[in-house]
Amino acid sequence: AEEPEEARAPLRWPFTSRRQQERALQRRAAANKSPSASESVEVSDNEGLQSDGWRERDQTENLNSSDEEGLPPAPAPAHQPAVQEQVPSAPETTLTEDAIAARDAAMFVNGAAGPAASDLLPLAKEASGALVQLAAARVKGWPEARIKALSASFRNFDRVVGLGWLIGDALGLPLMTRAEAHAVGLKARRDAGTLKEEITNAHRQAGQKASKLAATDPARAQLKEEAAQKEQTLLRAVIELPLPSPAQQPRSNATGARNRKRESPLSLHRRRSLHSRNASMRRKQSATSRGRSSTGLKARERRPRKPRPRKSE
């Protein structure tokens, strides 16, 4: 009897060992003898292949586990400290010598017609001791050559007026007039000198008290700290300056010429009526004056004349 085509067909199973191939050949031969059991044989073949595959997978896993057992244990991951959220520090104050210098360079330019606003952000809302001290120190450091050049450009410029303009611009105020800047600069220069004396006296008194104590006495550090605190208090204090209020608007120098130009011209009828009214008023005034004069003449005429004495013959 001829073998079925399935028996003659080459094996196409992905065999991984010789043993699996022999089992598959045996099952095929049994299937040729009993065709009715072919379906069950195919199912058993699949099950055998799956079982062999699982068996080989288990063997490889066992080998891997044995290899891992021979190796030293992996080091445990180091304990990573919890990342602490960094609180953003407070922004540094913009009231520094560099900020004052930049504002000075933007406002006072040699060859300009006058001082100009720096268009920079305000450094403070109020005139504190630190602002007045930094501005006064900046103005005091101007060389004489620059003062002369700015005076030639601005016409009558000095350190007092410059100090007032500089402080006003640092506070975000509009450009002040020369008189207002002079008043502000004069008061600020006096207050800057007084502030410097108070700070110097505070440190001097602390040094005198510390000189009477031992070098290892902790009270020396305490005295120094108290002097520094007093200095910061003086620098944070608000200094009263004759600053113009922001709501105060500069006085207008307009003469009304433009408003008069905007007025509509008088019509011909209106001009004639005004002319006739003025003429009638002039006639009335002239008639009144003539009447007064004639009344005076008539009154003089009514006076009785005194008879002249006759000469005796």
C-alpha positions as CSV (number, residue, x, y, z in Angstrom):
1,A,0.0,0.0,0.0
2,E,1.2,3.4,-0.9
3,E,2.0,5.8,2.0
4,P,-0.2,8.9,2.2
5,E,1.3,12.2,1.1
6,E,1.5,13.4,4.7
7,A,3.9,10.5,5.4
8,R,6.1,11.3,2.4
9,A,6.2,15.0,3.1
10,P,9.4,16.2,4.8
11,L,9.3,17.2,8.4
12,R,8.8,20.9,8.8
13,W,8.6,21.1,12.6
14,P,11.1,23.4,14.2
15,F,12.8,20.5,16.2
16,T,15.4,21.6,18.7
17,S,16.8,18.1,19.5
18,R,17.2,14.6,18.0
19,R,14.8,13.1,20.6
20,Q,12.0,15.3,19.5
21,Q,12.5,14.4,15.9
22,E,12.4,10.7,16.7
23,R,9.1,11.1,18.6
24,A,7.6,13.0,15.7
25,L,8.5,10.2,13.3
26,Q,7.0,7.6,15.5
27,R,3.8,9.5,15.9
28,R,3.6,9.9,12.1
29,A,4.0,6.2,11.5
30,A,1.2,5.5,14.0
31,A,-1.0,8.0,12.3
32,N,-0.4,6.3,8.9
33,K,-1.6,2.9,10.4
34,S,-4.8,4.4,11.9
35,P,-6.0,7.4,9.8
36,S,-8.9,7.9,12.1
37,A,-6.6,8.9,14.9
38,S,-4.7,11.5,12.9
39,E,-6.4,14.3,14.6
40,S,-5.6,13.1,18.0
41,V,-2.0,12.5,17.0
42,E,-1.6,16.0,15.8
43,V,-3.0,17.3,19.0
44,S,-0.6,15.1,21.0
45,D,2.3,16.3,18.7
46,N,1.5,19.8,19.6
47,E,1.2,19.0,23.2
48,G,4.5,17.1,23.1
49,L,6.2,20.0,21.4
50,Q,4.8,22.4,23.9
51,S,5.8,20.2,26.9
52,D,9.3,19.8,25.4
53,G,9.5,23.6,24.9
54,W,8.4,24.3,28.5
55,R,10.9,21.7,29.7
56,E,13.8,23.3,27.9
57,R,12.7,26.7,29.1
58,D,12.6,25.4,32.7
59,Q,16.1,24.0,32.2
60,T,17.5,27.3,30.9
61,E,15.8,29.1,33.8
62,N,17.4,26.7,36.2
63,L,20.8,27.2,34.6
64,N,20.4,31.0,34.8
65,S,19.4,30.7,38.4
66,S,22.4,28.5,39.2
67,D,24.7,31.0,37.5
68,E,23.2,33.8,39.5
69,E,23.6,31.8,42.7
70,G,27.3,31.5,42.1
71,L,27.8,35.2,41.6
72,P,28.1,37.6,44.6
73,P,24.8,39.3,45.5
74,A,24.3,42.7,43.8
75,P,24.9,45.6,46.1
76,A,21.8,47.2,47.4
77,P,21.2,50.7,45.9
78,A,22.5,53.4,48.1
79,H,19.9,55.3,50.1
80,Q,19.2,58.5,48.2
81,P,18.3,61.4,50.4
82,A,15.0,63.0,49.7
83,V,15.4,66.1,47.5
84,Q,14.4,69.0,49.6
85,E,12.6,71.8,47.9
86,Q,14.8,74.8,47.8
87,V,12.9,77.9,48.9
88,P,13.8,80.8,46.5
89,S,15.7,83.3,48.4
90,A,14.5,86.9,48.5
91,P,15.6,89.0,45.6
92,E,18.5,91.2,46.3
93,T,17.8,94.8,46.6
94,T,18.4,96.9,43.5
95,L,19.6,99.9,45.6
96,T,23.3,99.6,45.0
97,E,26.1,101.8,43.9
98,D,26.0,100.3,40.4
99,A,22.3,101.1,40.0
100,I,22.9,104.7,41.1
101,A,25.9,105.0,38.6
102,A,23.8,103.7,35.7
103,R,21.0,106.2,36.5
104,D,23.6,109.0,36.7
105,A,25.1,108.1,33.3
106,A,21.6,108.0,31.7
107,M,20.4,111.3,33.1
108,F,23.4,113.7,32.7
109,V,25.0,113.5,29.3
110,N,27.5,116.1,28.2
111,G,26.3,118.1,25.2
112,A,22.6,117.6,25.9
113,A,20.2,120.5,26.4
114,G,19.3,119.4,29.9
115,P,18.9,116.4,32.2
116,A,16.6,113.7,30.9
117,A,14.7,110.9,32.7
118,S,16.6,107.6,32.8
119,D,13.5,105.5,32.0
120,L,14.7,102.9,34.5
121,L,12.7,101.1,37.1
122,P,12.3,103.0,40.4
123,L,14.8,101.9,43.1
124,A,12.6,102.7,46.1
125,K,9.1,104.0,46.9
126,E,10.4,106.4,49.6
127,A,13.5,108.3,50.2
128,S,15.4,106.1,52.7
129,G,18.6,106.8,54.4
130,A,20.5,104.3,52.2
131,L,19.2,106.0,49.0
132,V,20.2,109.5,50.1
133,Q,23.6,108.3,51.3
134,L,24.4,106.5,48.0
135,A,23.2,109.4,45.9
136,A,25.1,111.9,47.9
137,A,28.3,109.8,47.7
138,R,27.8,109.5,43.9
139,V,27.4,113.3,43.4
140,K,30.3,114.1,45.7
141,G,32.6,111.9,43.6
142,W,31.9,113.9,40.4
143,P,35.1,115.5,39.1
144,E,35.2,119.3,38.6
145,A,35.7,118.9,34.8
146,R,32.3,117.1,34.5
147,I,30.6,119.8,36.6
148,K,31.9,122.5,34.3
149,A,30.9,120.6,31.1
150,L,27.4,119.9,32.4
151,S,27.1,123.5,33.6
152,A,28.0,124.7,30.1
153,S,25.4,122.3,28.5
154,F,22.6,122.7,31.0
155,R,23.3,126.4,32.0
156,N,23.8,126.7,35.7
157,F,24.4,123.2,36.9
158,D,25.9,122.1,40.3
159,R,26.0,119.2,42.6
160,V,23.0,120.3,44.7
161,V,20.7,120.4,41.7
162,G,22.1,117.2,40.3
163,L,21.5,115.4,43.7
164,G,17.9,116.5,43.6
165,W,17.3,115.3,40.1
166,L,19.0,112.0,40.8
167,I,16.9,111.2,43.9
168,G,13.7,112.2,42.2
169,D,14.4,109.9,39.3
170,A,15.4,107.0,41.6
171,L,12.0,107.3,43.2
172,G,10.2,107.2,39.9
173,L,9.0,110.8,39.9
174,P,8.8,112.8,36.7
175,L,11.6,115.2,36.0
176,M,11.5,118.1,38.5
177,T,12.0,121.7,37.8
178,R,15.3,123.3,38.6
179,A,13.9,125.0,41.7
180,E,12.3,121.8,43.0
181,A,15.5,119.8,42.4
182,H,17.6,122.5,44.2
183,A,15.3,122.3,47.3
184,V,15.4,118.5,47.3
185,G,19.2,118.3,46.8
186,L,19.9,120.9,49.5
187,K,17.8,119.0,52.1
188,A,19.3,115.6,51.0
189,R,22.9,116.8,51.3
190,R,22.3,118.0,54.9
191,D,20.5,114.8,55.9
192,A,23.3,112.7,54.3
193,G,25.9,114.5,56.5
194,T,23.8,114.0,59.6
195,L,23.3,110.4,58.9
196,K,27.0,109.8,58.4
197,E,27.8,111.4,61.7
198,E,25.2,109.3,63.6
199,I,26.5,106.1,62.1
200,T,30.1,107.0,62.9
201,N,29.1,107.9,66.5
202,A,27.4,104.6,67.0
203,H,30.4,102.6,65.9
204,R,32.7,104.9,67.9
205,Q,30.7,104.4,71.1
206,A,30.7,100.6,70.6
207,G,34.4,100.6,70.1
208,Q,35.0,102.7,73.3
209,K,32.9,100.3,75.3
210,A,34.6,97.3,73.8
211,S,38.1,98.6,74.6
212,K,37.3,98.4,78.3
213,L,36.5,94.7,78.1
214,A,38.8,91.7,77.7
215,A,39.6,90.4,74.3
216,T,37.8,87.1,75.0
217,D,34.7,88.7,76.5
218,P,31.6,87.8,74.4
219,A,30.2,91.3,75.1
220,R,32.5,92.8,72.6
221,A,30.8,90.9,69.7
222,Q,27.4,91.9,71.2
223,L,28.4,95.6,71.1
224,K,29.6,95.3,67.6
225,E,26.3,93.7,66.5
226,E,24.3,96.4,68.3
227,A,26.2,99.1,66.4
228,A,25.5,97.3,63.1
229,Q,21.8,97.0,63.9
230,K,21.6,100.7,64.7
231,E,23.3,101.5,61.3
232,Q,20.8,99.4,59.4
233,T,17.9,101.1,61.3
234,L,19.2,104.5,60.3
235,L,19.6,103.4,56.7
236,R,16.1,102.0,56.5
237,A,14.6,105.2,58.1
238,V,12.6,107.4,55.7
239,I,13.9,110.9,55.3
240,E,11.5,113.7,54.7
241,L,12.3,115.6,51.5
242,P,10.4,118.5,49.8
243,L,9.4,116.2,46.9
244,P,6.6,117.2,44.6
245,S,3.5,115.1,45.0
246,P,2.8,112.8,42.0
247,A,-0.7,114.2,41.6
248,Q,0.6,117.8,41.3
249,Q,0.7,118.8,37.6
250,P,3.1,121.3,36.3
251,R,1.6,124.8,35.6
252,S,0.7,125.5,32.0
253,N,2.4,128.3,30.2
254,A,-0.3,128.5,27.5
255,T,-1.5,132.0,26.6
256,G,-4.7,130.9,25.0
257,A,-3.6,131.8,21.4
258,R,-4.5,128.4,20.1
259,N,-7.9,128.5,21.7
260,R,-8.6,131.8,20.1
261,K,-7.6,130.5,16.7
262,R,-10.1,127.7,17.1
263,E,-13.0,130.2,17.6
264,S,-15.2,130.5,14.5
265,P,-15.1,133.8,12.7
266,L,-17.9,136.3,13.1
267,S,-20.5,136.5,10.4
268,L,-21.2,139.7,8.4
269,H,-24.5,140.3,10.1
270,R,-22.9,139.8,13.6
271,R,-20.1,142.3,12.8
272,R,-22.6,144.9,11.5
273,S,-24.8,144.6,14.6
274,L,-21.8,145.0,16.9
275,H,-20.6,148.0,14.9
276,S,-24.1,149.7,15.0
277,R,-24.4,149.0,18.7
278,N,-21.0,150.5,19.4
279,A,-21.8,153.5,17.2
280,S,-25.1,154.1,19.1
281,M,-23.3,153.9,22.4
282,R,-20.8,156.5,21.2
283,R,-23.5,158.8,20.1
284,K,-25.3,158.6,23.4
285,Q,-22.1,159.3,25.2
286,S,-21.4,162.3,23.1
287,A,-25.0,163.6,23.5
288,T,-24.7,163.3,27.2
289,S,-21.5,165.1,27.3
290,R,-22.9,168.0,25.2
291,G,-26.0,168.1,27.4
292,R,-23.9,168.5,30.4
293,S,-21.9,171.3,28.9
294,S,-25.1,173.2,27.6
295,T,-26.7,172.9,31.0
296,G,-23.7,174.5,32.6
297,L,-23.8,177.4,30.2
298,K,-27.5,178.1,30.7
299,A,-27.1,178.0,34.5
300,R,-24.4,180.6,34.2
301,E,-26.6,182.7,31.9
302,R,-29.5,182.8,34.4
303,R,-27.4,184.3,37.1
304,P,-28.4,188.0,37.8
305,R,-25.7,190.5,37.0
306,K,-24.8,193.0,39.5
307,P,-25.4,196.5,38.5
308,R,-22.3,198.6,37.9
309,P,-22.1,201.7,40.0
310,R,-22.5,204.8,38.0
311,K,-19.8,207.5,38.1
312,S,-20.8,210.7,39.7
313,E,-20.7,213.6,37.4
